[in-house]
Amino acid sequence: MKWLALLCLLVFATNAKAAGPEQHYLELRDRYIAKFSKAAENEETYKQHDTALKELADVLRGLVGPITIKGLPTEATSNVDTLYKADSGFGHLDGLAFASKGDKTQVVVTTSALLEHWLREHREDGMPQEISAAFRSDHFYYAAIQDSAFAKYAELPITKPATAGAAFAVLGVRGNGDLKGPPDEIDVVAIQGGKVFFVATSDAVKTAPIPACEKVFKQMMAKPVDKKDPRGDMTRENNAMTAFTQCFAKAAPSQSWFATVVKKAQSQLDLLPLR
């Protein structure tokens, strides 16, 4: 067991060493959040806000290092796109953001230390604190980017690249309204060394409804609303959606389109510099 204890000490030392540069970024970010969340919104503060975001992106470039994402513009911005606490998009994952035209494909690159800190910041929102659990949670994919909700429909069995420490993929639906429909977004997360890569691609694949799961949803929605629950209608719909997506996840691997979806998810890893 001595080797295990030694390994734990080495991991702790590595994380402690890595926390220094990230701490500088976090302190700078938090100072700006405090400043802009109290400031009156006008043209001058908007200009200062844009300058602050550019400064944060510059600091992130120093943390992440030079990164090229295949097929995407080389100019990266801060994935934290607002420093106003009242904005709906406040609290996105700290990292460099790359995007294709129209934002169909979005990539965020961050460090393991910043990811772990971000998970802790979202603890009270129900965010899982263990990284692998977070990557299996709808909440991670919703909170990390954009301002739209995300419903996970299935996990995708991609093969981890030999150079990566971990790789994970999900199929789901993103939107501001009804999240029930044929899932078409693939999100992939990969970890290599101290870097974390997150790829989200909308309109990535064509899927189809699963009749057995549609039946489950209808049955759940046919149940009477609990009149003791002030949000009874919403609770019933949430329960129906949970049962529906659980059914979908189990049935998806047997669908004719599933292999194509997995192949597409695997190809998203090719965008990343994981060699």
Wavefront OBJ file of the C-alpha trace (Angstrom):
o trace
v 0.000 0.000 0.000
v 3.032 2.290 0.276
v 2.981 2.939 -3.461
v -0.680 4.024 -3.242
v 0.068 6.469 -0.452
v 3.002 7.848 -2.449
v 0.789 8.264 -5.513
v -1.785 10.169 -3.464
v 0.936 12.490 -2.166
v 2.201 13.109 -5.688
v -1.309 13.897 -6.959
v -1.880 16.257 -4.038
v 1.438 18.002 -4.671
v 0.676 18.359 -8.377
v -2.758 19.828 -7.684
v -1.359 22.214 -5.077
v 1.306 23.393 -7.491
v -1.260 23.854 -10.258
v -3.539 25.924 -8.025
v -1.222 28.964 -8.049
v -1.711 30.291 -11.606
v -5.412 29.403 -11.573
v -5.812 31.315 -8.305
v -4.542 34.490 -9.962
v -7.163 34.095 -12.705
v -9.967 33.431 -10.199
v -9.068 36.431 -8.058
v -9.016 38.678 -11.136
v -12.341 37.262 -12.369
v -13.991 37.715 -8.960
v -12.788 41.319 -8.683
v -14.383 42.067 -12.030
v -17.607 40.298 -11.050
v -17.807 42.408 -7.894
v -17.141 45.559 -9.905
v -19.617 45.025 -12.740
v -22.390 43.506 -10.647
v -22.571 46.825 -8.745
v -21.944 49.150 -11.690
v -24.622 51.050 -13.577
v -25.025 49.620 -17.067
v -24.110 52.172 -19.714
v -21.879 52.465 -22.756
v -18.769 53.143 -20.698
v -19.224 50.136 -18.411
v -20.009 47.935 -21.432
v -16.659 48.940 -22.937
v -14.896 48.225 -19.658
v -16.704 44.888 -19.483
v -15.476 43.886 -22.953
v -11.941 44.877 -21.991
v -12.174 42.793 -18.816
v -13.321 39.716 -20.764
v -10.380 40.124 -23.146
v -8.002 40.363 -20.194
v -9.449 37.177 -18.694
v -9.041 35.431 -22.049
v -5.387 36.494 -22.141
v -4.808 35.040 -18.678
v -6.556 31.815 -19.707
v -4.268 31.523 -22.748
v -1.328 31.553 -20.380
v -2.932 28.813 -18.264
v -4.109 26.586 -21.105
v -1.223 27.191 -23.487
v -1.355 27.338 -27.289
v -4.345 25.330 -28.538
v -5.553 24.594 -32.072
v -8.962 23.001 -32.648
v -9.244 21.347 -36.047
v -11.645 23.182 -38.358
v -12.349 26.063 -35.971
v -11.037 29.642 -35.962
v -7.796 29.996 -34.013
v -8.955 33.102 -32.143
v -10.370 32.063 -28.780
v -12.457 34.109 -26.372
v -13.396 33.701 -22.732
v -16.186 31.157 -22.249
v -17.231 33.335 -19.311
v -19.136 35.813 -21.443
v -20.687 37.962 -18.726
v -19.421 39.305 -15.429
v -22.835 40.624 -14.376
v -24.371 38.310 -11.773
v -27.902 39.217 -12.881
v -27.332 38.050 -16.484
v -28.893 34.727 -17.479
v -25.584 33.459 -18.853
v -23.619 34.161 -15.688
v -21.433 31.351 -14.336
v -20.310 29.492 -17.436
v -17.302 27.182 -17.214
v -14.031 29.108 -17.000
v -11.995 28.370 -20.106
v -11.068 29.382 -23.646
v -13.963 29.165 -26.109
v -13.698 28.276 -29.794
v -16.724 28.225 -32.108
v -17.651 27.488 -35.691
v -19.734 29.892 -37.739
v -23.198 30.001 -36.250
v -21.928 28.254 -33.099
v -22.953 24.822 -34.394
v -19.760 23.435 -32.885
v -18.430 24.932 -29.673
v -15.273 23.887 -27.843
v -14.173 24.952 -24.373
v -10.657 24.220 -23.131
v -9.851 24.614 -19.453
v -7.642 23.125 -16.763
v -8.491 20.401 -14.273
v -7.999 22.848 -11.394
v -10.416 25.386 -12.887
v -12.964 22.642 -13.593
v -12.816 21.405 -10.005
v -13.206 24.952 -8.685
v -16.172 25.573 -11.015
v -17.892 22.395 -9.824
v -17.534 23.601 -6.237
v -19.015 26.981 -7.170
v -22.097 25.175 -8.522
v -22.466 22.778 -5.600
v -25.580 24.517 -4.251
v -27.191 24.263 -7.705
v -27.056 20.477 -7.466
v -23.891 20.013 -9.508
v -22.163 16.665 -8.769
v -18.768 17.265 -7.195
v -17.016 14.163 -8.506
v -15.826 14.795 -12.073
v -17.069 11.557 -13.658
v -20.473 12.049 -12.006
v -20.625 15.625 -13.300
v -19.935 14.424 -16.840
v -22.951 12.103 -16.520
v -25.235 14.906 -15.340
v -27.567 17.023 -17.477
v -26.650 19.902 -15.209
v -23.018 20.016 -16.319
v -23.908 20.385 -20.011
v -26.523 23.024 -19.216
v -24.385 25.180 -16.922
v -21.079 24.952 -18.795
v -22.047 26.765 -22.008
v -24.852 28.760 -23.645
v -27.997 29.845 -21.821
v -30.211 26.958 -22.897
v -31.264 23.949 -20.844
v -30.006 20.484 -21.773
v -31.641 17.079 -21.363
v -29.406 14.017 -21.577
v -31.007 11.179 -23.518
v -28.202 8.623 -23.621
v -24.553 8.048 -22.850
v -22.451 7.089 -25.871
v -19.811 4.332 -25.635
v -16.879 6.089 -27.277
v -13.350 4.720 -27.145
v -10.917 6.750 -25.095
v -7.873 7.885 -27.094
v -4.672 6.290 -25.805
v -3.247 9.704 -24.879
v -6.325 10.830 -22.937
v -6.953 10.175 -19.279
v -10.720 10.030 -19.816
v -13.335 10.556 -22.513
v -17.085 10.771 -22.183
v -19.968 11.498 -24.586
v -23.699 12.114 -24.326
v -26.609 12.526 -26.737
v -29.301 15.041 -25.859
v -31.619 17.931 -26.613
v -30.878 21.597 -25.891
v -33.418 24.393 -25.876
v -35.307 27.054 -23.968
v -38.676 25.336 -24.103
v -39.830 21.769 -24.526
v -36.866 19.389 -24.293
v -38.785 16.372 -25.542
v -37.963 15.403 -29.109
v -35.509 13.456 -31.251
v -32.084 14.195 -29.691
v -29.615 15.793 -32.086
v -26.824 17.278 -29.970
v -23.649 15.384 -29.116
v -21.438 16.613 -26.293
v -17.987 15.116 -25.697
v -15.585 15.695 -22.824
v -11.949 14.571 -22.797
v -9.191 14.995 -20.227
v -5.520 14.918 -21.100
v -2.967 15.691 -18.445
v -4.053 18.915 -16.785
v -6.324 20.014 -19.651
v -10.065 19.452 -20.077
v -11.728 19.655 -23.503
v -15.493 20.048 -23.952
v -17.055 19.807 -27.441
v -20.756 20.537 -28.063
v -22.188 20.021 -31.555
v -25.811 20.863 -32.325
v -27.737 19.346 -35.249
v -25.032 16.691 -35.213
v -27.131 13.610 -36.025
v -30.552 12.365 -37.092
v -32.356 10.133 -34.624
v -35.929 8.923 -34.347
v -38.592 8.535 -31.653
v -38.727 5.247 -29.753
v -42.400 4.159 -29.579
v -42.041 2.277 -26.283
v -40.629 5.395 -24.618
v -43.311 7.617 -26.118
v -45.816 5.283 -24.470
v -44.045 5.642 -21.109
v -44.239 9.428 -21.370
v -47.966 9.378 -22.191
v -48.695 7.040 -19.308
v -46.830 9.260 -16.866
v -48.578 12.393 -18.146
v -51.969 10.650 -17.768
v -51.452 10.327 -14.012
v -53.454 12.762 -11.853
v -51.699 15.867 -10.582
v -50.871 15.896 -6.877
v -53.070 18.731 -5.641
v -51.003 19.051 -2.472
v -48.033 20.047 -4.614
v -48.201 23.772 -5.559
v -46.166 22.909 -8.657
v -48.076 19.726 -9.386
v -48.250 20.152 -13.161
v -44.518 20.772 -13.406
v -43.696 17.895 -11.055
v -45.750 15.496 -13.157
v -44.057 16.664 -16.356
v -40.595 16.421 -14.783
v -41.333 12.877 -13.592
v -42.641 11.957 -17.031
v -39.538 13.397 -18.680
v -37.247 11.510 -16.288
v -39.015 8.210 -17.008
v -38.954 8.980 -20.735
v -35.216 9.698 -20.915
v -34.392 6.669 -18.745
v -36.370 4.513 -21.178
v -34.619 6.181 -24.122
v -31.163 5.548 -22.663
v -31.897 1.832 -22.259
v -33.489 1.418 -25.697
v -31.133 3.625 -27.744
v -28.318 1.063 -28.259
v -30.730 -1.234 -30.118
v -31.877 1.466 -32.562
v -30.684 1.445 -36.179
v -29.257 4.959 -35.889
v -27.255 4.399 -32.693
v -24.032 3.162 -34.307
v -23.940 6.265 -36.536
v -24.388 8.499 -33.495
v -21.517 6.789 -31.646
v -19.299 7.120 -34.720
v -20.098 10.823 -34.919
v -19.256 11.284 -31.233
v -15.974 9.447 -31.727
v -15.116 11.731 -34.657
v -15.529 14.805 -32.449
v -12.460 13.693 -30.528
v -10.497 14.090 -33.751
v -10.999 17.852 -33.488
v -8.915 17.938 -30.333
v -5.120 17.993 -29.941
v -4.987 14.773 -27.891
v -1.766 13.434 -29.380
l 1 2 3 4 5 6 7 8 9 10 11 12 13 14 15 16 17 18 19 20 21 22 23 24 25 26 27 28 29 30 31 32 33 34 35 36 37 38 39 40 41 42 43 44 45 46 47 48 49 50 51 52 53 54 55 56 57 58 59 60 61 62 63 64 65 66 67 68 69 70 71 72 73 74 75 76 77 78 79 80 81 82 83 84 85 86 87 88 89 90 91 92 93 94 95 96 97 98 99 100 101 102 103 104 105 106 107 108 109 110 111 112 113 114 115 116 117 118 119 120 121 122 123 124 125 126 127 128 129 130 131 132 133 134 135 136 137 138 139 140 141 142 143 144 145 146 147 148 149 150 151 152 153 154 155 156 157 158 159 160 161 162 163 164 165 166 167 168 169 170 171 172 173 174 175 176 177 178 179 180 181 182 183 184 185 186 187 188 189 190 191 192 193 194 195 196 197 198 199 200 201 202 203 204 205 206 207 208 209 210 211 212 213 214 215 216 217 218 219 220 221 222 223 224 225 226 227 228 229 230 231 232 233 234 235 236 237 238 239 240 241 242 243 244 245 246 247 248 249 250 251 252 253 254 255 256 257 258 259 260 261 262 263 264 265 266 267 268 269 270 271 272 273 274 275
